[in-house]
Amino acid sequence: MAGRLTLYIFLAPVLLWLFLLIVLPHLDLFFISFQAENDMGDMVWSLSNYQAFFTEKIYWLTFLRTAMYAILTTILTFIITFPIAFYITKVLSLKVSGFFTILLLVPFWVSELVRIYGWMILLRESGVFNHYLMELGLIDKPIEMLYNDISMIMGLVYTSMLFMVVPLISSLEGLDDSLIEAAYDLGASKLVIIRDIVIPYIMPGITSGSIVVFMLTLGNYLTPNLMGGKNSLWFTEQIYNQFIASFNWNQGAAFGFLLLVLSTLIIWIGLRVTRQNLSRALS
């Protein structure tokens, strides 16, 4: 009894915090999303806020665009972080690998806003890249590298790298080096070893990292807004406009829950297609 009471006392603040700051506000938004004004100006229960997503072309096209770019960001993040994680865990010594792991974490100790502004300083017309390109004579005038889809994707990949590389490092650390050595002794190429040994073994880490990166990218607002420009529509900007610009909380709440439901559906489809187990990936 004393042990259980101690456990309940320690869990009570956490559960209370989750209930008051997460569960209750989401329940309130959920009920608000089903309310709309009638012709008399009164609030009534209605599905019109959800219907607007499917009837207005701009809304569902923006979500499709956001989802496709989120998938692309997830793929690029894995392609970039996999060699880094493999090099740290399988090539470097234990002491040196720990140092390089810390180097990967250091940039993420600062706010995402600071890191995005750092990239903006590098890429803007009067930024560092344009300055050295002109100094080397490679260009005659500054190039606008910001406010396009390419810079936006680059910023999204950069801000998501940590959430992919950490699961990959954790999975690769459990891979027995003797399996790779045996494959080499049997004449397997590097590509075959990665495809038939490394990738299947670390698939739970790939799955968990991909889910986190996809969800964070899909719900990202700061990076697309700062680096994407006015033509790079993102679904979270639609939600922001409904809440802040239009002050239409009912529509914004509906869009927010649609984002949650549709993103969950995309992940479920991805798990079914790749035949992965969510509980195994998160264990």
C-alpha positions, 0 to 999 in steps of 0.5 A: 500500500505504501509503495502504491501510494508513493507511486500515485503521489509522484504520478498525480502532478503529471496526470493532472498536468496532462489532463488540465493542459492537454486533454481538457483543451482538446476536448473543448476544441473538439466540441467547438469544431461541431458548432457553427452559426445559423442564419440567426447568428446562433451557435448550432451543432453542425458538420459544416466546418468539416464539410468546408474542408472537402467542398473548398478545393484550396483546403484539401489541395493544401493538405495534400501538398503538405502531406506530400512534402512531409513524406518527401522530407521524411525520405530525405531526412533518412537518406541524409542521417543514415550514413551519419548514424552508420559512421558514428556507430560502426566506423568510429571508436566508442570514445570518438562516437560519443563526442560526435553524437554530442556534436549532433545534439548541440545545434538542437539545444537552441530554439528552432526559431534561432536555427531557422534565422541562422539559415535565413542569414546564410541564404538571403541575398546579402547573406554568407553564401551569396557573398562568397559566391560573388567573391569567387566570381561564380555569380555576378549578382546575388541569387534569391535562395530563400522563399521557395519550396527548395529552401523550405524543404531544406529547413524542414530536413534540418529541423527534423534530423535529430528525431531521425538520427537518434533512433537510427543510432540506437538501432545500429548500436544493437547490430552485431558487427560479426554479421557484417563481417561474415557477409564480407567474408562470404563476398557480399557487396556493401549495397547487399549488406546494407539492403539485406542485413542492416536495413531489415535489422534497424527497420523499427528505428527507421519506422519510429524515426519516420513517424516522428519526423512525418508528424512534426513536419506535417504540423510544422508552422514556423519553418514553412512560414519563414522559409517558404514564402507566400507561395509555399502553402502549408496546412498549418497556415490555414489553421493559423489563419482561421484562428488568428486572422479570421477569428473563426475558432470553429473552423480552425478547430475542425481543421486541427482535428482533420489534420490529426485524423488524416495524418494518423490515417497516412501513418496507418496506411504506411505501416500496412504497406511496409508491413511494420508493427507500431508497437515493435517500432516504439519499443 
